[in-house]
């Protein structure tokens, strides 16, 4: 069961980081095309938060697993 949870959390981490990278690149592309700077700043902040959330979830689970 522990191996199953580890694989699921690995996929969640990958998904969140991949989603953050796609979201970030999309918002940067929109910014270069002249969209609202404030909207893109908020969107980039959300993308960074998604990436950090994926990293923190993985880090927290691996610390719990080592105990």
N, C-alpha and C positions, 0 to 999 in steps of 0.2 A: 504494500500500500504506500509505503514511504517513497519508493521509486516512482510510482504513478504520480504522486503529488509533485515530486521533483520535476518530472517531465512536463507536467501541466504548467508549473511555474516558469519553467524554461521557455515554453511557448508564449506565455503571457509576457514575459520580459522581452522576448524577441518582437512580439506584436506591438507592445507599447513603444519600444525604441524605433521600430520600423515606421509606425504611425507618426511618431514625432518627427522623424527625418523627412517623410513625405509631406507632412503638414508644413514643416519649416521651409522646404524647397518650394512648395507651392506658394506660400506667402511671400517669399523673397522674389519669386518670379512675378507675382502680382505687383509687388512694390516697384520693381524695375519697369513695369508697364504703366505706372502712374496711379495706382490705387491709393486709397487713403492711408497716410502714414500711421495715424493713430490706430486704425483697425488692424493694420499689419503688425504694429508693435504689440498689441494685445494677443494676436494670433501667434506670434513668435514666442511670447512669454508662455502661452499655453503649451506650445510644442516643447519648449525646454522643460516645463514642469512634467509633461508626459514622459520624456526621456529620463528625468531624474526619478520619477515614480517607478519606472521599470528597473532602474539600477538599484534603488533602495529596497524594493521587494526582493530582488534576487540576493542582495547582500544580507538582508535580515533573515531570509530563509536558510542561507548557507551557514550563518552564525548559529542558528538554532539547531541545525543538523550536526554541527561539530560537537555540541555539548553532550 
